[in-house]
Amino acid sequence: MDLPQGTLDLLILKTLALEPLHGWAISERIQQISKEALRIRQGSLYPALHRCERKGWIKPKWGVSENNRRAKYYALTRAGVKQLQADEAAWRQLSLAVGLLLDHA
């Protein structure tokens, strides 16, 4: 399923709201929570992570993954929390409006 522009950033921020994760774990969590409906390819995920980092929404820190490999873990910043709140509210408002149209048009 193709995501509308900006949606992947929202999904990343929402996923990181629980705890810092490395890229592969972010992708896996999105896939699990969406019941396999959303599969994020590395070619989309890592540019989105870099974009979020450039915007100051997430901050990376090197750590060791569950399989003892060096991995970059991403955590939300204060700016990221604010962006998540704004994007989540906008997404809910948009999905409500689209739902109304689908139900009544």
N, CA, C and O atoms as CSV, one atom per row, in Angstrom:
chain,resi,resn,atom,element,x,y,z
A,1,MET,N,N,0.849,-1.180,0.000
A,1,MET,CA,C,0.000,0.000,0.000
A,1,MET,C,C,0.892,1.240,0.000
A,1,MET,O,O,1.789,1.368,0.833
A,2,ASP,N,N,0.643,2.139,-0.929
A,2,ASP,CA,C,1.391,3.392,-0.972
A,2,ASP,C,C,0.812,4.355,0.054
A,2,ASP,O,O,-0.405,4.486,0.186
A,3,LEU,N,N,1.700,5.026,0.775
A,3,LEU,CA,C,1.275,5.970,1.802
A,3,LEU,C,C,1.237,7.384,1.241
A,3,LEU,O,O,2.113,7.756,0.459
A,4,PRO,N,N,0.241,8.182,1.622
A,4,PRO,CA,C,0.250,9.592,1.225
A,4,PRO,C,C,1.500,10.283,1.771
A,4,PRO,O,O,2.015,9.904,2.823
A,5,GLN,N,N,1.979,11.283,1.064
A,5,GLN,CA,C,3.185,11.998,1.465
A,5,GLN,C,C,3.058,12.514,2.894
A,5,GLN,O,O,2.025,13.068,3.272
A,6,GLY,N,N,4.097,12.333,3.674
A,6,GLY,CA,C,4.125,12.788,5.058
A,6,GLY,C,C,3.640,11.751,6.050
A,6,GLY,O,O,3.877,11.888,7.250
A,7,THR,N,N,2.965,10.715,5.571
A,7,THR,CA,C,2.417,9.703,6.467
A,7,THR,C,C,3.513,8.877,7.117
A,7,THR,O,O,3.410,8.533,8.295
A,8,LEU,N,N,4.562,8.554,6.369
A,8,LEU,CA,C,5.642,7.749,6.933
A,8,LEU,C,C,6.312,8.471,8.098
A,8,LEU,O,O,6.652,7.848,9.104
A,9,ASP,N,N,6.500,9.776,7.966
A,9,ASP,CA,C,7.080,10.546,9.074
A,9,ASP,C,C,6.209,10.420,10.319
A,9,ASP,O,O,6.720,10.219,11.421
A,10,LEU,N,N,4.904,10.537,10.145
A,10,LEU,CA,C,3.970,10.400,11.262
A,10,LEU,C,C,4.089,9.013,11.900
A,10,LEU,O,O,4.129,8.893,13.124
A,11,LEU,N,N,4.144,7.973,11.076
A,11,LEU,CA,C,4.251,6.612,11.601
A,11,LEU,C,C,5.553,6.404,12.363
A,11,LEU,O,O,5.571,5.727,13.391
A,12,ILE,N,N,6.628,6.975,11.870
A,12,ILE,CA,C,7.918,6.883,12.564
A,12,ILE,C,C,7.838,7.576,13.917
A,12,ILE,O,O,8.238,7.010,14.934
A,13,LEU,N,N,7.323,8.800,13.928
A,13,LEU,CA,C,7.225,9.545,15.191
A,13,LEU,C,C,6.340,8.814,16.188
A,13,LEU,O,O,6.673,8.734,17.371
A,14,LYS,N,N,5.223,8.282,15.724
A,14,LYS,CA,C,4.306,7.555,16.614
A,14,LYS,C,C,4.977,6.308,17.180
A,14,LYS,O,O,4.827,5.997,18.361
A,15,THR,N,N,5.708,5.603,16.342
A,15,THR,CA,C,6.408,4.394,16.783
A,15,THR,C,C,7.471,4.733,17.831
A,15,THR,O,O,7.643,3.997,18.802
A,16,LEU,N,N,8.171,5.826,17.638
A,16,LEU,CA,C,9.223,6.217,18.577
A,16,LEU,C,C,8.674,6.851,19.846
A,16,LEU,O,O,9.426,7.074,20.795
A,17,ALA,N,N,7.381,7.145,19.883
A,17,ALA,CA,C,6.788,7.731,21.093
A,17,ALA,C,C,6.847,6.743,22.254
A,17,ALA,O,O,6.851,7.155,23.414
A,18,LEU,N,N,6.894,5.458,21.959
A,18,LEU,CA,C,6.948,4.434,23.008
A,18,LEU,C,C,8.347,4.265,23.572
A,18,LEU,O,O,8.525,4.180,24.787
A,19,GLU,N,N,9.347,4.217,22.689
A,19,GLU,CA,C,10.734,3.993,23.118
A,19,GLU,C,C,11.665,4.207,21.940
A,19,GLU,O,O,11.234,4.116,20.790
A,20,PRO,N,N,12.938,4.490,22.203
A,20,PRO,CA,C,13.906,4.584,21.108
A,20,PRO,C,C,14.068,3.223,20.433
A,20,PRO,O,O,14.080,2.185,21.096
A,21,LEU,N,N,14.192,3.245,19.099
A,21,LEU,CA,C,14.359,2.023,18.323
A,21,LEU,C,C,15.339,2.259,17.188
A,21,LEU,O,O,15.549,3.399,16.773
A,22,HIS,N,N,15.937,1.197,16.688
A,22,HIS,CA,C,16.771,1.300,15.484
A,22,HIS,C,C,15.872,1.111,14.264
A,22,HIS,O,O,14.725,0.681,14.388
A,23,GLY,N,N,16.400,1.435,13.093
A,23,GLY,CA,C,15.595,1.461,11.871
A,23,GLY,C,C,14.828,0.183,11.591
A,23,GLY,O,O,13.625,0.227,11.334
A,24,TRP,N,N,15.507,-0.956,11.637
A,24,TRP,CA,C,14.839,-2.218,11.340
A,24,TRP,C,C,13.695,-2.475,12.321
A,24,TRP,O,O,12.635,-2.962,11.925
A,25,ALA,N,N,13.906,-2.148,13.601
A,25,ALA,CA,C,12.864,-2.350,14.621
A,25,ALA,C,C,11.667,-1.428,14.378
A,25,ALA,O,O,10.526,-1.816,14.629
A,26,ILE,N,N,11.921,-0.215,13.892
A,26,ILE,CA,C,10.826,0.708,13.558
A,26,ILE,C,C,9.971,0.086,12.456
A,26,ILE,O,O,8.744,0.051,12.552
A,27,SER,N,N,10.624,-0.395,11.423
A,27,SER,CA,C,9.925,-1.033,10.306
A,27,SER,C,C,9.119,-2.238,10.775
A,27,SER,O,O,7.962,-2.400,10.386
A,28,GLU,N,N,9.714,-3.073,11.596
A,28,GLU,CA,C,9.035,-4.263,12.114
A,28,GLU,C,C,7.830,-3.896,12.979
A,28,GLU,O,O,6.776,-4.522,12.869
A,29,ARG,N,N,7.979,-2.892,13.831
A,29,ARG,CA,C,6.877,-2.486,14.703
A,29,ARG,C,C,5.697,-1.963,13.896
A,29,ARG,O,O,4.547,-2.287,14.191
A,30,ILE,N,N,5.978,-1.155,12.880
A,30,ILE,CA,C,4.908,-0.638,12.018
A,30,ILE,C,C,4.191,-1.799,11.333
A,30,ILE,O,O,2.963,-1.818,11.245
A,31,GLN,N,N,4.952,-2.743,10.859
A,31,GLN,CA,C,4.371,-3.911,10.187
A,31,GLN,C,C,3.519,-4.735,11.152
A,31,GLN,O,O,2.420,-5.163,10.798
A,32,GLN,N,N,4.012,-4.954,12.354
A,32,GLN,CA,C,3.275,-5.747,13.347
A,32,GLN,C,C,1.987,-5.058,13.777
A,32,GLN,O,O,0.924,-5.679,13.797
A,33,ILE,N,N,2.078,-3.776,14.122
A,33,ILE,CA,C,0.911,-3.057,14.621
A,33,ILE,C,C,-0.151,-2.928,13.535
A,33,ILE,O,O,-1.346,-2.949,13.829
A,34,SER,N,N,0.279,-2.796,12.281
A,34,SER,CA,C,-0.676,-2.663,11.172
A,34,SER,C,C,-1.190,-4.026,10.697
A,34,SER,O,O,-1.885,-4.114,9.685
A,35,LYS,N,N,-0.849,-5.073,11.424
A,35,LYS,CA,C,-1.252,-6.448,11.057
A,35,LYS,C,C,-0.811,-6.786,9.633
A,35,LYS,O,O,-1.569,-7.332,8.831
A,36,GLU,N,N,0.458,-6.436,9.352
A,36,GLU,CA,C,1.113,-6.753,8.075
A,36,GLU,C,C,0.612,-5.912,6.893
A,36,GLU,O,O,1.052,-6.130,5.764
A,37,ALA,N,N,-0.293,-4.961,7.124
A,37,ALA,CA,C,-0.816,-4.143,6.019
A,37,ALA,C,C,0.221,-3.138,5.514
A,37,ALA,O,O,0.228,-2.787,4.334
A,38,LEU,N,N,1.090,-2.680,6.408
A,38,LEU,CA,C,2.098,-1.691,6.041
A,38,LEU,C,C,3.482,-2.320,6.136
A,38,LEU,O,O,3.911,-2.755,7.205
A,39,ARG,N,N,4.159,-2.358,5.022
A,39,ARG,CA,C,5.535,-2.855,4.974
A,39,ARG,C,C,6.410,-1.717,4.452
A,39,ARG,O,O,6.280,-1.290,3.305
A,40,ILE,N,N,7.286,-1.243,5.302
A,40,ILE,CA,C,8.115,-0.100,4.947
A,40,ILE,C,C,9.449,-0.604,4.399
A,40,ILE,O,O,10.195,-1.291,5.097
A,41,ARG,N,N,9.736,-0.264,3.168
A,41,ARG,CA,C,11.002,-0.668,2.546
A,41,ARG,C,C,12.136,0.213,3.048
A,41,ARG,O,O,11.929,1.385,3.364
A,42,GLN,N,N,13.338,-0.358,3.120
A,42,GLN,CA,C,14.503,0.396,3.581
A,42,GLN,C,C,14.742,1.625,2.719
A,42,GLN,O,O,15.185,2.662,3.214
A,43,GLY,N,N,14.446,1.508,1.420
A,43,GLY,CA,C,14.629,2.640,0.514
A,43,GLY,C,C,13.710,3.813,0.823
A,43,GLY,O,O,13.958,4.931,0.371
A,44,SER,N,N,12.650,3.570,1.589
A,44,SER,CA,C,11.755,4.638,2.037
A,44,SER,C,C,12.034,5.019,3.485
A,44,SER,O,O,11.975,6.193,3.849
A,45,LEU,N,N,12.339,4.014,4.311
A,45,LEU,CA,C,12.505,4.248,5.746
A,45,LEU,C,C,13.695,5.144,6.062
A,45,LEU,O,O,13.551,6.132,6.783
A,46,TYR,N,N,14.863,4.813,5.534
A,46,TYR,CA,C,16.059,5.554,5.930
A,46,TYR,C,C,16.065,6.996,5.442
A,46,TYR,O,O,16.505,7.873,6.186
A,47,PRO,N,N,15.598,7.288,4.225
A,47,PRO,CA,C,15.466,8.713,3.871
A,47,PRO,C,C,14.491,9.454,4.793
A,47,PRO,O,O,14.712,10.619,5.123
A,48,ALA,N,N,13.412,8.776,5.208
A,48,ALA,CA,C,12.452,9.409,6.128
A,48,ALA,C,C,13.101,9.655,7.493
A,48,ALA,O,O,12.889,10.705,8.099
A,49,LEU,N,N,13.887,8.697,7.975
A,49,LEU,CA,C,14.589,8.888,9.254
A,49,LEU,C,C,15.551,10.063,9.165
A,49,LEU,O,O,15.623,10.877,10.086
A,50,HIS,N,N,16.293,10.159,8.061
A,50,HIS,CA,C,17.225,11.274,7.889
A,50,HIS,C,C,16.480,12.605,7.792
A,50,HIS,O,O,16.937,13.616,8.325
A,51,ARG,N,N,15.345,12.601,7.120
A,51,ARG,CA,C,14.524,13.814,7.006
A,51,ARG,C,C,14.043,14.264,8.390
A,51,ARG,O,O,14.130,15.444,8.730
A,52,CYS,N,N,13.536,13.316,9.182
A,52,CYS,CA,C,13.065,13.632,10.534
A,52,CYS,C,C,14.215,14.131,11.417
A,52,CYS,O,O,14.036,15.017,12.253
A,53,GLU,N,N,15.390,13.545,11.212
A,53,GLU,CA,C,16.570,13.978,11.975
A,53,GLU,C,C,16.956,15.412,11.598
A,53,GLU,O,O,17.244,16.233,12.469
A,54,ARG,N,N,16.960,15.703,10.292
A,54,ARG,CA,C,17.301,17.065,9.831
A,54,ARG,C,C,16.323,18.105,10.374
A,54,ARG,O,O,16.706,19.239,10.661
A,55,LYS,N,N,15.066,17.710,10.510
A,55,LYS,CA,C,14.049,18.637,11.015
A,55,LYS,C,C,14.093,18.768,12.531
A,55,LYS,O,O,13.372,19.584,13.106
A,56,GLY,N,N,14.930,17.972,13.177
A,56,GLY,CA,C,15.070,18.056,14.625
A,56,GLY,C,C,14.008,17.302,15.401
A,56,GLY,O,O,13.847,17.525,16.600
A,57,TRP,N,N,13.279,16.409,14.738
A,57,TRP,CA,C,12.201,15.675,15.398
A,57,TRP,C,C,12.689,14.421,16.103
A,57,TRP,O,O,12.071,13.958,17.061
A,58,ILE,N,N,13.804,13.874,15.626
A,58,ILE,CA,C,14.392,12.693,16.261
A,58,ILE,C,C,15.892,12.918,16.420
A,58,ILE,O,O,16.503,13.721,15.715
A,59,LYS,N,N,16.458,12.184,17.365
A,59,LYS,CA,C,17.889,12.299,17.618
A,59,LYS,C,C,18.470,10.890,17.665
A,59,LYS,O,O,17.949,10.028,18.372
A,60,PRO,N,N,19.558,10.649,16.909
A,60,PRO,CA,C,20.150,9.317,16.906
A,60,PRO,C,C,21.190,9.148,18.016
A,60,PRO,O,O,21.797,10.110,18.487
A,61,LYS,N,N,21.365,7.902,18.408
A,61,LYS,CA,C,22.405,7.553,19.379
A,61,LYS,C,C,22.831,6.118,19.084
A,61,LYS,O,O,21.991,5.235,18.913
A,62,TRP,N,N,24.120,5.899,19.027
A,62,TRP,CA,C,24.611,4.553,18.734
A,62,TRP,C,C,24.433,3.652,19.943
A,62,TRP,O,O,24.625,4.068,21.085
A,63,GLY,N,N,24.061,2.411,19.667
A,63,GLY,CA,C,23.886,1.417,20.719
A,63,GLY,C,C,24.089,0.028,20.144
A,63,GLY,O,O,24.534,-0.126,19.006
A,64,VAL,N,N,23.762,-0.979,20.936
A,64,VAL,CA,C,23.906,-2.370,20.517
A,64,VAL,C,C,22.518,-2.982,20.413
A,64,VAL,O,O,21.712,-2.886,21.339
A,65,SER,N,N,22.251,-3.611,19.275
A,65,SER,CA,C,20.939,-4.211,19.039
A,65,SER,C,C,20.800,-5.526,19.790
A,65,SER,O,O,21.743,-6.010,20.417
A,66,GLU,N,N,19.592,-6.092,19.711
A,66,GLU,CA,C,19.303,-7.348,20.410
A,66,GLU,C,C,20.150,-8.513,19.908
A,66,GLU,O,O,20.293,-9.514,20.610
A,67,ASN,N,N,20.715,-8.400,18.705
A,67,ASN,CA,C,21.591,-9.459,18.203
A,67,ASN,C,C,23.069,-9.048,18.245
A,67,ASN,O,O,23.883,-9.514,17.447
A,68,ASN,N,N,23.390,-8.164,19.196
A,68,ASN,CA,C,24.768,-7.713,19.471
A,68,ASN,C,C,25.442,-7.005,18.297
A,68,ASN,O,O,26.658,-7.097,18.130
A,69,ARG,N,N,24.670,-6.312,17.502
A,69,ARG,CA,C,25.227,-5.507,16.418
A,69,ARG,C,C,25.119,-4.036,16.768
A,69,ARG,O,O,24.194,-3.607,17.458
A,70,ARG,N,N,26.081,-3.277,16.280
A,70,ARG,CA,C,26.050,-1.833,16.476
A,70,ARG,C,C,24.908,-1.261,15.642
A,70,ARG,O,O,24.798,-1.564,14.453
A,71,ALA,N,N,24.064,-0.444,16.249
A,71,ALA,CA,C,22.902,0.108,15.551
A,71,ALA,C,C,22.639,1.526,16.021
A,71,ALA,O,O,22.938,1.890,17.158
A,72,LYS,N,N,22.080,2.310,15.128
A,72,LYS,CA,C,21.705,3.683,15.459
A,72,LYS,C,C,20.272,3.667,15.969
A,72,LYS,O,O,19.348,3.306,15.241
A,73,TYR,N,N,20.096,4.062,17.223
A,73,TYR,CA,C,18.771,4.138,17.835
A,73,TYR,C,C,18.269,5.571,17.730
A,73,TYR,O,O,19.017,6.526,17.938
A,74,TYR,N,N,16.997,5.700,17.405
A,74,TYR,CA,C,16.376,7.012,17.244
A,74,TYR,C,C,15.396,7.255,18.379
A,74,TYR,O,O,14.643,6.365,18.772
A,75,ALA,N,N,15.419,8.475,18.900
A,75,ALA,CA,C,14.500,8.858,19.968
A,75,ALA,C,C,13.835,10.176,19.590
A,75,ALA,O,O,14.424,11.000,18.890
A,76,LEU,N,N,12.618,10.365,20.052
A,76,LEU,CA,C,11.907,11.625,19.809
A,76,LEU,C,C,12.553,12.761,20.591
A,76,LEU,O,O,13.018,12.568,21.715
A,77,THR,N,N,12.576,13.925,19.999
A,77,THR,CA,C,12.982,15.142,20.700
A,77,THR,C,C,11.707,15.872,21.147
A,77,THR,O,O,10.603,15.438,20.818
A,78,ARG,N,N,11.846,16.941,21.870
A,78,ARG,CA,C,10.668,17.742,22.240
A,78,ARG,C,C,9.952,18.252,21.001
A,78,ARG,O,O,8.723,18.255,20.929
A,79,ALA,N,N,10.747,18.682,20.028
A,79,ALA,CA,C,10.158,19.153,18.768
A,79,ALA,C,C,9.419,18.010,18.072
A,79,ALA,O,O,8.384,18.230,17.443
A,80,GLY,N,N,9.946,16.802,18.183
A,80,GLY,CA,C,9.297,15.638,17.599
A,80,GLY,C,C,7.968,15.320,18.260
A,80,GLY,O,O,7.009,14.937,17.590
A,81,VAL,N,N,7.912,15.477,19.575
A,81,VAL,CA,C,6.660,15.249,20.303
A,81,VAL,C,C,5.614,16.260,19.854
A,81,VAL,O,O,4.457,15.902,19.630
A,82,LYS,N,N,6.017,17.523,19.721
A,82,LYS,CA,C,5.079,18.556,19.267
A,82,LYS,C,C,4.608,18.286,17.840
A,82,LYS,O,O,3.430,18.455,17.524
A,83,GLN,N,N,5.536,17.865,16.983
A,83,GLN,CA,C,5.178,17.563,15.598
A,83,GLN,C,C,4.231,16.368,15.548
A,83,GLN,O,O,3.269,16.372,14.781
A,84,LEU,N,N,4.494,15.362,16.348
A,84,LEU,CA,C,3.627,14.188,16.411
A,84,LEU,C,C,2.214,14.582,16.820
A,84,LEU,O,O,1.243,14.128,16.215
A,85,GLN,N,N,2.095,15.416,17.834
A,85,GLN,CA,C,0.770,15.851,18.282
A,85,GLN,C,C,0.030,16.595,17.180
A,85,GLN,O,O,-1.158,16.361,16.960
A,86,ALA,N,N,0.722,17.486,16.492
A,86,ALA,CA,C,0.103,18.268,15.415
A,86,ALA,C,C,-0.292,17.365,14.242
A,86,ALA,O,O,-1.400,17.470,13.716
A,87,ASP,N,N,0.617,16.483,13.839
A,87,ASP,CA,C,0.339,15.596,12.700
A,87,ASP,C,C,-0.776,14.608,13.021
A,87,ASP,O,O,-1.618,14.312,12.173
A,88,GLU,N,N,-0.773,14.105,14.248
A,88,GLU,CA,C,-1.798,13.142,14.636
A,88,GLU,C,C,-3.181,13.799,14.620
A,88,GLU,O,O,-4.151,13.204,14.151
A,89,ALA,N,N,-3.265,15.016,15.132
A,89,ALA,CA,C,-4.543,15.732,15.134
A,89,ALA,C,C,-5.010,16.005,13.702
A,89,ALA,O,O,-6.188,15.836,13.385
A,90,ALA,N,N,-4.090,16.423,12.848
A,90,ALA,CA,C,-4.443,16.709,11.455
A,90,ALA,C,C,-4.880,15.435,10.737
A,90,ALA,O,O,-5.846,15.452,9.974
A,91,TRP,N,N,-4.171,14.330,10.979
A,91,TRP,CA,C,-4.521,13.059,10.331
A,91,TRP,C,C,-5.906,12.588,10.774
A,91,TRP,O,O,-6.706,12.145,9.950
A,92,ARG,N,N,-6.185,12.683,12.068
A,92,ARG,CA,C,-7.496,12.253,12.572
A,92,ARG,C,C,-8.614,13.108,11.977
A,92,ARG,O,O,-9.674,12.591,11.623
A,93,GLN,N,N,-8.379,14.408,11.868
A,93,GLN,CA,C,-9.374,15.303,11.286
A,93,GLN,C,C,-9.605,14.972,9.810
A,93,GLN,O,O,-10.747,14.938,9.351
A,94,LEU,N,N,-8.520,14.729,9.069
A,94,LEU,CA,C,-8.635,14.378,7.656
A,94,LEU,C,C,-9.346,13.037,7.483
A,94,LEU,O,O,-10.223,12.915,6.627
A,95,SER,N,N,-8.987,12.032,8.276
A,95,SER,CA,C,-9.609,10.715,8.116
A,95,SER,C,C,-11.094,10.751,8.492
A,95,SER,O,O,-11.901,10.027,7.909
A,96,LEU,N,N,-11.450,11.589,9.460
A,96,LEU,CA,C,-12.864,11.755,9.812
A,96,LEU,C,C,-13.631,12.374,8.640
A,96,LEU,O,O,-14.720,11.919,8.292
A,97,ALA,N,N,-13.057,13.404,8.043
A,97,ALA,CA,C,-13.704,14.070,6.906
A,97,ALA,C,C,-13.851,13.120,5.715
A,97,ALA,O,O,-14.902,13.089,5.075
A,98,VAL,N,N,-12.819,12.359,5.419
A,98,VAL,CA,C,-12.888,11.394,4.313
A,98,VAL,C,C,-13.915,10.314,4.638
A,98,VAL,O,O,-14.679,9.915,3.759
A,99,GLY,N,N,-13.949,9.840,5.859
A,99,GLY,CA,C,-14.921,8.847,6.275
A,99,GLY,C,C,-16.362,9.347,6.103
A,99,GLY,O,O,-17.243,8.600,5.676
A,100,LEU,N,N,-16.583,10.607,6.438
A,100,LEU,CA,C,-17.922,11.178,6.261
A,100,LEU,C,C,-18.324,11.198,4.796
A,100,LEU,O,O,-19.460,10.878,4.447
A,101,LEU,N,N,-17.381,11.576,3.945
A,101,LEU,CA,C,-17.657,11.594,2.512
A,101,LEU,C,C,-17.928,10.194,1.973
A,101,LEU,O,O,-18.843,10.005,1.172
A,102,LEU,N,N,-17.146,9.219,2.401
A,102,LEU,CA,C,-17.346,7.853,1.923
A,102,LEU,C,C,-18.676,7.285,2.385
A,102,LEU,O,O,-19.311,6.511,1.668
A,103,ASP,N,N,-19.094,7.667,3.572
A,103,ASP,CA,C,-20.356,7.157,4.115
A,103,ASP,C,C,-21.585,7.832,3.504
A,103,ASP,O,O,-22.657,7.231,3.435
A,104,HIS,N,N,-21.426,9.075,3.062
A,104,HIS,CA,C,-22.617,9.827,2.655
A,104,HIS,C,C,-22.639,10.280,1.209
A,104,HIS,O,O,-23.652,10.814,0.757
A,105,ALA,N,N,-21.598,10.093,0.495
A,105,ALA,CA,C,-21.561,10.605,-0.898
A,105,ALA,C,C,-22.203,9.619,-1.860
A,105,ALA,O,O,-22.261,9.879,-3.062
